Amino acid sequence: MSSFHGKSVLVLGGSRGIGAAIVRRFAADGAKVVFTYFSSPDDAQALAAETGSRALRADSGECDALIALIVSLGPLDVLVVNSGILGAGDPLKMPPDDIDRLFRINTHAAYHAAVAAARTMPDGGRIIFIGSANADSMPMSGLAAYSASKAALKGMVKGLARDFGARDITVNVVQPGPTDTDMNPADGPLKDVMHDFMAIKRHATGAEIAGLVAYLAGPEAGIITGAAYNIDGGFAA
């Protein structure tokens, strides 16, 4: 019997890439998994059928709807907030509304989801954000808002770790570097640029990210909270 047998897990942003790998890992380890998607219904339904999980359409940029969804699911043992958008470009030309939506999804949603889940989460629950190694290192132009939105998660987990610590609820952020996904394929046009910054010169796999998430959600990590974990091949070293 795995350590997640019968546990209730919600993955926000789980239909593709890192999120899908996390869904697969928890489902394989016996958890009851619900995940959200927004723009990839076919991928979501295929993943749900593959893993026996449940897919729900949700926009993480809509705060009230997101909170209502979490409340409707009842107590969660594990919350993983993976939903996020990139938003790259010249800051002098990017529309302010696009930047505001980036922060609503990448930063505000993480806070509101964590608080909503913690209201009914049993003692010993786990809250894990998926951030980015760009919170610690930004060697390229055009990503100021994105890196700021992910850096905010580092401070957020420190505060929430204090807020929820009396109930043994841990709150941490996992910060991947270049990872092989549809949006950032291992053989993509920017791979050489990204690998130049890395000590281990390859993209991570989704399964490697999911493995760290599973560890932080498991019983051996009960004393780890308020921490940021880079999993980036030395990208931010």
Contacts in CASP RR format, 6 or more apart in sequence:
PFRMAT RR
TARGET T0000
AUTHOR 0000-0000-0000
METHOD contacts of the structure
MODEL  1
MSSFHGKSVLVLGGSRGIGAAIVRRFAADGAKVVFTYFSSPDDAQALAAE
TGSRALRADSGECDALIALIVSLGPLDVLVVNSGILGAGDPLKMPPDDID
RLFRINTHAAYHAAVAAARTMPDGGRIIFIGSANADSMPMSGLAAYSASK
AALKGMVKGLARDFGARDITVNVVQPGPTDTDMNPADGPLKDVMHDFMAI
KRHATGAEIAGLVAYLAGPEAGIITGAAYNIDGGFAA
2 28 0 8 1.000
2 29 0 8 1.000
2 30 0 8 1.000
3 29 0 8 1.000
3 218 0 8 1.000
3 219 0 8 1.000
4 26 0 8 1.000
4 29 0 8 1.000
4 30 0 8 1.000
4 31 0 8 1.000
4 78 0 8 1.000
4 214 0 8 1.000
4 217 0 8 1.000
4 218 0 8 1.000
5 29 0 8 1.000
5 30 0 8 1.000
5 31 0 8 1.000
6 30 0 8 1.000
6 31 0 8 1.000
6 32 0 8 1.000
7 26 0 8 1.000
7 30 0 8 1.000
7 31 0 8 1.000
7 32 0 8 1.000
7 77 0 8 1.000
7 78 0 8 1.000
8 31 0 8 1.000
8 32 0 8 1.000
8 34 0 8 1.000
8 73 0 8 1.000
8 74 0 8 1.000
8 75 0 8 1.000
8 76 0 8 1.000
8 77 0 8 1.000
8 78 0 8 1.000
9 26 0 8 1.000
9 31 0 8 1.000
9 32 0 8 1.000
9 33 0 8 1.000
9 34 0 8 1.000
9 76 0 8 1.000
9 77 0 8 1.000
9 78 0 8 1.000
9 79 0 8 1.000
9 80 0 8 1.000
9 217 0 8 1.000
10 33 0 8 1.000
10 34 0 8 1.000
10 35 0 8 1.000
10 36 0 8 1.000
10 70 0 8 1.000
10 73 0 8 1.000
10 76 0 8 1.000
10 78 0 8 1.000
10 79 0 8 1.000
10 80 0 8 1.000
10 117 0 8 1.000
11 19 0 8 1.000
11 22 0 8 1.000
11 23 0 8 1.000
11 26 0 8 1.000
11 33 0 8 1.000
11 34 0 8 1.000
11 35 0 8 1.000
11 36 0 8 1.000
11 80 0 8 1.000
11 82 0 8 1.000
12 35 0 8 1.000
12 36 0 8 1.000
12 58 0 8 1.000
12 60 0 8 1.000
12 66 0 8 1.000
12 79 0 8 1.000
12 80 0 8 1.000
12 81 0 8 1.000
12 82 0 8 1.000
12 83 0 8 1.000
12 109 0 8 1.000
12 113 0 8 1.000
13 19 0 8 1.000
13 35 0 8 1.000
13 36 0 8 1.000
13 37 0 8 1.000
13 38 0 8 1.000
13 60 0 8 1.000
13 82 0 8 1.000
13 83 0 8 1.000
13 84 0 8 1.000
14 20 0 8 1.000
14 22 0 8 1.000
14 23 0 8 1.000
14 35 0 8 1.000
14 36 0 8 1.000
14 37 0 8 1.000
14 44 0 8 1.000
14 47 0 8 1.000
14 82 0 8 1.000
14 83 0 8 1.000
15 35 0 8 1.000
15 36 0 8 1.000
15 37 0 8 1.000
15 40 0 8 1.000
15 43 0 8 1.000
15 44 0 8 1.000
15 47 0 8 1.000
15 55 0 8 1.000
16 37 0 8 1.000
16 40 0 8 1.000
16 43 0 8 1.000
16 181 0 8 1.000
16 182 0 8 1.000
17 179 0 8 1.000
17 181 0 8 1.000
17 182 0 8 1.000
17 183 0 8 1.000
17 206 0 8 1.000
18 82 0 8 1.000
18 130 0 8 1.000
18 176 0 8 1.000
18 179 0 8 1.000
18 181 0 8 1.000
18 206 0 8 1.000
18 209 0 8 1.000
18 210 0 8 1.000
19 35 0 8 1.000
19 80 0 8 1.000
19 82 0 8 1.000
19 130 0 8 1.000
19 210 0 8 1.000
20 43 0 8 1.000
20 47 0 8 1.000
21 205 0 8 1.000
21 206 0 8 1.000
21 207 0 8 1.000
21 209 0 8 1.000
21 210 0 8 1.000
22 80 0 8 1.000
22 82 0 8 1.000
22 209 0 8 1.000
22 210 0 8 1.000
22 213 0 8 1.000
23 33 0 8 1.000
23 35 0 8 1.000
23 47 0 8 1.000
23 51 0 8 1.000
23 53 0 8 1.000
24 47 0 8 1.000
24 50 0 8 1.000
24 51 0 8 1.000
24 207 0 8 1.000
24 210 0 8 1.000
25 207 0 8 1.000
25 210 0 8 1.000
25 211 0 8 1.000
25 213 0 8 1.000
25 214 0 8 1.000
26 33 0 8 1.000
26 78 0 8 1.000
26 214 0 8 1.000
26 217 0 8 1.000
27 33 0 8 1.000
27 51 0 8 1.000
27 52 0 8 1.000
27 53 0 8 1.000
28 51 0 8 1.000
29 214 0 8 1.000
31 77 0 8 1.000
31 78 0 8 1.000
33 51 0 8 1.000
33 52 0 8 1.000
33 53 0 8 1.000
33 54 0 8 1.000
34 53 0 8 1.000
34 54 0 8 1.000
34 55 0 8 1.000
34 56 0 8 1.000
34 73 0 8 1.000
35 44 0 8 1.000
35 47 0 8 1.000
35 48 0 8 1.000
35 53 0 8 1.000
35 54 0 8 1.000
35 55 0 8 1.000
35 56 0 8 1.000
36 55 0 8 1.000
36 56 0 8 1.000
36 57 0 8 1.000
36 58 0 8 1.000
36 60 0 8 1.000
36 69 0 8 1.000
36 83 0 8 1.000
37 43 0 8 1.000
37 44 0 8 1.000
37 55 0 8 1.000
37 56 0 8 1.000
37 57 0 8 1.000
37 58 0 8 1.000
38 57 0 8 1.000
38 58 0 8 1.000
38 59 0 8 1.000
38 60 0 8 1.000
38 83 0 8 1.000
41 57 0 8 1.000
44 55 0 8 1.000
44 57 0 8 1.000
45 55 0 8 1.000
47 53 0 8 1.000
47 55 0 8 1.000
48 54 0 8 1.000
48 55 0 8 1.000
56 69 0 8 1.000
58 65 0 8 1.000
58 66 0 8 1.000
58 69 0 8 1.000
59 65 0 8 1.000
59 66 0 8 1.000
60 66 0 8 1.000
60 83 0 8 1.000
60 84 0 8 1.000
60 104 0 8 1.000
60 105 0 8 1.000
60 109 0 8 1.000
60 113 0 8 1.000
61 101 0 8 1.000
61 104 0 8 1.000
61 105 0 8 1.000
61 108 0 8 1.000
61 109 0 8 1.000
63 104 0 8 1.000
63 108 0 8 1.000
63 109 0 8 1.000
63 112 0 8 1.000
66 109 0 8 1.000
66 112 0 8 1.000
66 113 0 8 1.000
66 116 0 8 1.000
67 112 0 8 1.000
67 113 0 8 1.000
67 116 0 8 1.000
70 76 0 8 1.000
70 79 0 8 1.000
70 113 0 8 1.000
70 116 0 8 1.000
70 117 0 8 1.000
71 116 0 8 1.000
71 119 0 8 1.000
71 120 0 8 1.000
74 120 0 8 1.000
75 120 0 8 1.000
75 121 0 8 1.000
75 122 0 8 1.000
76 117 0 8 1.000
76 120 0 8 1.000
76 121 0 8 1.000
76 125 0 8 1.000
77 121 0 8 1.000
77 122 0 8 1.000
77 125 0 8 1.000
77 126 0 8 1.000
78 125 0 8 1.000
78 126 0 8 1.000
78 127 0 8 1.000
78 128 0 8 1.000
78 217 0 8 1.000
79 113 0 8 1.000
79 114 0 8 1.000
79 117 0 8 1.000
79 121 0 8 1.000
79 126 0 8 1.000
79 127 0 8 1.000
79 128 0 8 1.000
80 128 0 8 1.000
80 129 0 8 1.000
80 130 0 8 1.000
80 213 0 8 1.000
80 217 0 8 1.000
81 109 0 8 1.000
81 110 0 8 1.000
81 113 0 8 1.000
81 114 0 8 1.000
81 127 0 8 1.000
81 128 0 8 1.000
81 129 0 8 1.000
81 130 0 8 1.000
82 130 0 8 1.000
83 105 0 8 1.000
83 109 0 8 1.000
84 105 0 8 1.000
84 106 0 8 1.000
84 109 0 8 1.000
85 101 0 8 1.000
85 102 0 8 1.000
85 105 0 8 1.000
85 106 0 8 1.000
86 143 0 8 1.000
86 146 0 8 1.000
86 183 0 8 1.000
87 94 0 8 1.000
87 98 0 8 1.000
87 102 0 8 1.000
87 143 0 8 1.000
87 145 0 8 1.000
87 146 0 8 1.000
88 142 0 8 1.000
88 143 0 8 1.000
88 146 0 8 1.000
89 142 0 8 1.000
89 143 0 8 1.000
90 142 0 8 1.000
91 142 0 8 1.000
91 144 0 8 1.000
91 145 0 8 1.000
94 145 0 8 1.000
99 145 0 8 1.000
102 145 0 8 1.000
102 146 0 8 1.000
102 149 0 8 1.000
103 145 0 8 1.000
103 149 0 8 1.000
106 146 0 8 1.000
106 149 0 8 1.000
106 150 0 8 1.000
107 149 0 8 1.000
107 152 0 8 1.000
107 153 0 8 1.000
107 156 0 8 1.000
110 129 0 8 1.000
110 153 0 8 1.000
110 156 0 8 1.000
111 156 0 8 1.000
111 160 0 8 1.000
114 127 0 8 1.000
114 129 0 8 1.000
114 156 0 8 1.000
114 160 0 8 1.000
114 171 0 8 1.000
115 160 0 8 1.000
117 127 0 8 1.000
118 127 0 8 1.000
118 160 0 8 1.000
118 163 0 8 1.000
118 164 0 8 1.000
118 167 0 8 1.000
118 169 0 8 1.000
121 127 0 8 1.000
121 167 0 8 1.000
121 169 0 8 1.000
123 167 0 8 1.000
123 168 0 8 1.000
123 169 0 8 1.000
124 167 0 8 1.000
124 168 0 8 1.000
124 169 0 8 1.000
124 170 0 8 1.000
124 222 0 8 1.000
125 167 0 8 1.000
125 168 0 8 1.000
125 169 0 8 1.000
125 170 0 8 1.000
126 169 0 8 1.000
126 170 0 8 1.000
126 216 0 8 1.000
126 217 0 8 1.000
126 218 0 8 1.000
126 221 0 8 1.000
127 160 0 8 1.000
127 164 0 8 1.000
127 169 0 8 1.000
127 170 0 8 1.000
127 171 0 8 1.000
127 172 0 8 1.000
128 171 0 8 1.000
128 172 0 8 1.000
128 173 0 8 1.000
128 174 0 8 1.000
128 213 0 8 1.000
128 216 0 8 1.000
128 217 0 8 1.000
129 153 0 8 1.000
129 156 0 8 1.000
129 157 0 8 1.000
129 171 0 8 1.000
129 172 0 8 1.000
129 173 0 8 1.000
129 174 0 8 1.000
130 173 0 8 1.000
130 174 0 8 1.000
130 176 0 8 1.000
130 209 0 8 1.000
130 213 0 8 1.000
131 150 0 8 1.000
131 153 0 8 1.000
131 173 0 8 1.000
131 174 0 8 1.000
131 175 0 8 1.000
131 176 0 8 1.000
132 146 0 8 1.000
132 147 0 8 1.000
132 150 0 8 1.000
132 175 0 8 1.000
132 176 0 8 1.000
132 177 0 8 1.000
133 175 0 8 1.000
133 176 0 8 1.000
133 177 0 8 1.000
133 230 0 8 1.000
133 231 0 8 1.000
133 232 0 8 1.000
133 234 0 8 1.000
133 235 0 8 1.000
133 236 0 8 1.000
134 143 0 8 1.000
134 146 0 8 1.000
134 147 0 8 1.000
134 150 0 8 1.000
134 177 0 8 1.000
134 236 0 8 1.000
135 147 0 8 1.000
135 150 0 8 1.000
135 151 0 8 1.000
135 153 0 8 1.000
135 154 0 8 1.000
135 175 0 8 1.000
135 228 0 8 1.000
136 151 0 8 1.000
136 175 0 8 1.000
136 228 0 8 1.000
136 230 0 8 1.000
136 236 0 8 1.000
137 197 0 8 1.000
137 235 0 8 1.000
137 236 0 8 1.000
138 144 0 8 1.000
138 147 0 8 1.000
139 197 0 8 1.000
140 193 0 8 1.000
150 175 0 8 1.000
153 173 0 8 1.000
153 228 0 8 1.000
154 173 0 8 1.000
154 228 0 8 1.000
156 173 0 8 1.000
157 171 0 8 1.000
157 172 0 8 1.000
157 173 0 8 1.000
157 225 0 8 1.000
157 226 0 8 1.000
157 227 0 8 1.000
157 228 0 8 1.000
158 226 0 8 1.000
159 171 0 8 1.000
159 226 0 8 1.000
160 171 0 8 1.000
160 226 0 8 1.000
161 170 0 8 1.000
161 171 0 8 1.000
161 172 0 8 1.000
161 225 0 8 1.000
161 226 0 8 1.000
164 170 0 8 1.000
164 171 0 8 1.000
165 225 0 8 1.000
168 222 0 8 1.000
170 216 0 8 1.000
170 221 0 8 1.000
170 222 0 8 1.000
170 224 0 8 1.000
170 225 0 8 1.000
170 226 0 8 1.000
171 225 0 8 1.000
171 226 0 8 1.000
172 216 0 8 1.000
172 224 0 8 1.000
172 225 0 8 1.000
172 226 0 8 1.000
172 227 0 8 1.000
172 228 0 8 1.000
172 229 0 8 1.000
173 226 0 8 1.000
173 227 0 8 1.000
173 228 0 8 1.000
173 229 0 8 1.000
174 209 0 8 1.000
174 212 0 8 1.000
174 213 0 8 1.000
174 216 0 8 1.000
174 228 0 8 1.000
174 229 0 8 1.000
174 231 0 8 1.000
175 228 0 8 1.000
175 229 0 8 1.000
175 230 0 8 1.000
175 231 0 8 1.000
175 232 0 8 1.000
175 236 0 8 1.000
176 204 0 8 1.000
176 209 0 8 1.000
176 231 0 8 1.000
176 232 0 8 1.000
177 204 0 8 1.000
177 230 0 8 1.000
177 231 0 8 1.000
177 232 0 8 1.000
177 233 0 8 1.000
177 235 0 8 1.000
177 236 0 8 1.000
178 184 0 8 1.000
178 191 0 8 1.000
178 194 0 8 1.000
178 195 0 8 1.000
178 198 0 8 1.000
178 203 0 8 1.000
178 204 0 8 1.000
178 232 0 8 1.000
178 235 0 8 1.000
179 203 0 8 1.000
179 204 0 8 1.000
179 205 0 8 1.000
179 206 0 8 1.000
179 209 0 8 1.000
180 186 0 8 1.000
180 203 0 8 1.000
180 204 0 8 1.000
180 205 0 8 1.000
180 206 0 8 1.000
181 206 0 8 1.000
184 190 0 8 1.000
184 203 0 8 1.000
185 191 0 8 1.000
185 203 0 8 1.000
186 202 0 8 1.000
186 203 0 8 1.000
191 203 0 8 1.000
194 203 0 8 1.000
194 235 0 8 1.000
195 201 0 8 1.000
195 202 0 8 1.000
197 234 0 8 1.000
197 235 0 8 1.000
198 232 0 8 1.000
198 233 0 8 1.000
198 234 0 8 1.000
198 235 0 8 1.000
199 233 0 8 1.000
199 234 0 8 1.000
199 237 0 8 1.000
200 233 0 8 1.000
200 234 0 8 1.000
204 231 0 8 1.000
204 232 0 8 1.000
204 233 0 8 1.000
208 231 0 8 1.000
209 231 0 8 1.000
212 229 0 8 1.000
212 231 0 8 1.000
215 221 0 8 1.000
216 224 0 8 1.000
216 229 0 8 1.000
230 236 0 8 1.000
END
